[in-house]
Amino acid sequence: MSGEVIVFAEDECHLLSGDTTGYVWGRRNERTEVPIENAKERQTYYGALNLYNKDFVLRPSDRGNGENTVLFLQHLQALHPDKKLIILWDGARYHQSKEVKKYLDEVNEGIREEKNWKINCLLFAPNAPDQNPVEDVWLRGKDFLRKHFYENKNFQQVKNRFVNFIT
């Protein structure tokens, strides 16, 4: 390893088709309806913000779980080979799953001192989403969708617009 350290704040976003609905002005005592084709459509995104240069890494996934968390950690590692990664994240159950623990044990195998680990994961305070700047990224993305709800005819367009805005 080169000795360079990259610190990421990480979080997941679960985008639902209902996230595109927003508020609209309408006539008094008249209901305005916004059609939703399939309220069960869902897309999960893993995101990590480089706290030094503010680069954002976004990766879609079918759900948040231990397996997909490992895939995201591998993705970050592939983007930054030979760098030490510090991941700041919340206490989601799958962040501490057996798959994640196993992967971190493999990556850091043989390295005794925690300060020298290739990947070190640290928790934000419990129930403190305000500590994680990635929450603001998700909020801005969803606010964008709500403000432009009328442009989205289907969930694929919603996902495309979300990714384009975030990236």
Secondary structure, 3 states (H helix, E strand, C coil): CCCCEEEEEEEEEEEEHHHHCCCCCCCCCCCCCCCCCCCCCEEEEEEEEECCCCCEEEEEECCCCHHHHHHHHHHHHHHCCCCEEEEEECCCHHHHCHHHHHHHHHHCCCCCCHHHCCEEEEECCCCCHHHCCHHHHHHHHHHHHHHCHHHCCCHHHHHHHHHHHHC
